[in-house]
């Protein structure tokens, strides 16, 4: 079923993400990512179309209380958002913005999902079944207020975010991820690195 028939869906397209953001800023973000001292990261501003995340939150009243899979079943909006974040088109955009190659999403969300403050650093550098290295993490800020909008990176750099911004960072070592303040609602997607086709 197309979400375009939903009255709250943006009229201009049948997608939730703004792929143009990835294309327009790819060169700038790749340079920032490549030249970063410490953990490489960059902020993708306004990845979602305006107003997209509100129906996701409205459709899933207790985001932090459900598994991602059960929440996905109850919300076609969330289902579409997850599908797009793991799609080949979005992944090619992430590759263009980070300079990394052969990225694979895990649509089963072996890691990631709703980010709870007590699990912020609980990431493995390997996929439990695929035995592929986890190389990239995307944290989509779904809801915040002024005090929730500042995330602290491992080098103590404070990064200001707005709703619908995404923080993309390279996973280097277990437990060294950014620290989100309590109250921020974050959807995390972990990406893995496959091998080049032979």
ChimeraX attribute file (.defattr): number of C-alpha atoms within 10 A of each C-alpha:
attribute: neighborCount
match mode: 1-to-1
recipient: residues
	/A:1	6
	/A:2	10
	/A:3	16
	/A:4	15
	/A:5	11
	/A:6	11
	/A:7	8
	/A:8	12
	/A:9	19
	/A:10	17
	/A:11	11
	/A:12	7
	/A:13	12
	/A:14	13
	/A:15	19
	/A:16	23
	/A:17	21
	/A:18	16
	/A:19	16
	/A:20	11
	/A:21	15
	/A:22	22
	/A:23	14
	/A:24	11
	/A:25	15
	/A:26	20
	/A:27	15
	/A:28	12
	/A:29	22
	/A:30	21
	/A:31	14
	/A:32	17
	/A:33	22
	/A:34	16
	/A:35	11
	/A:36	12
	/A:37	10
	/A:38	10
	/A:39	19
	/A:40	18
	/A:41	25
	/A:42	23
	/A:43	20
	/A:44	22
	/A:45	17
	/A:46	18
	/A:47	20
	/A:48	22
	/A:49	16
	/A:50	14
	/A:51	14
	/A:52	20
	/A:53	20
	/A:54	14
	/A:55	15
	/A:56	22
	/A:57	17
	/A:58	12
	/A:59	17
	/A:60	20
	/A:61	11
	/A:62	10
	/A:63	19
	/A:64	16
	/A:65	11
	/A:66	14
	/A:67	11
	/A:68	19
	/A:69	13
	/A:70	10
	/A:71	21
	/A:72	19
	/A:73	12
	/A:74	13
	/A:75	17
	/A:76	17
	/A:77	24
	/A:78	23
	/A:79	16
	/A:80	18
	/A:81	20
	/A:82	18
	/A:83	13
	/A:84	17
	/A:85	20
	/A:86	19
	/A:87	14
	/A:88	14
	/A:89	11
	/A:90	18
	/A:91	20
	/A:92	17
	/A:93	18
	/A:94	25
	/A:95	17
	/A:96	18
	/A:97	25
	/A:98	24
	/A:99	15
	/A:100	17
	/A:101	16
	/A:102	14
	/A:103	20
	/A:104	21
	/A:105	20
	/A:106	16
	/A:107	15
	/A:108	11
	/A:109	17
	/A:110	12
	/A:111	20
	/A:112	23
	/A:113	21
	/A:114	22
	/A:115	21
	/A:116	19
	/A:117	15
	/A:118	10
	/A:119	12
	/A:120	17
	/A:121	16
	/A:122	13
	/A:123	19
	/A:124	15
	/A:125	19
	/A:126	16
	/A:127	19
	/A:128	11
	/A:129	7
	/A:130	10
	/A:131	11
	/A:132	16
	/A:133	18
	/A:134	24
	/A:135	20
	/A:136	25
	/A:137	22
	/A:138	23
	/A:139	23
	/A:140	27
	/A:141	25
	/A:142	21
	/A:143	19
	/A:144	19
	/A:145	11
	/A:146	10
	/A:147	12
	/A:148	19
	/A:149	21
	/A:150	19
	/A:151	19
	/A:152	16
	/A:153	18
	/A:154	14
	/A:155	11
	/A:156	10
	/A:157	11
	/A:158	14
	/A:159	14
	/A:160	14
	/A:161	21
	/A:162	18
	/A:163	23
	/A:164	22
	/A:165	20
	/A:166	24
	/A:167	19
	/A:168	24
	/A:169	22
	/A:170	20
	/A:171	23
	/A:172	17
	/A:173	14
	/A:174	12
	/A:175	15
	/A:176	16
	/A:177	20
	/A:178	22
	/A:179	18
	/A:180	22
	/A:181	17
	/A:182	12
	/A:183	14
	/A:184	22
	/A:185	23
	/A:186	25
	/A:187	21
	/A:188	21
	/A:189	24
	/A:190	27
	/A:191	28
	/A:192	22
	/A:193	18
	/A:194	17
	/A:195	10
	/A:196	8
	/A:197	5
	/A:198	3
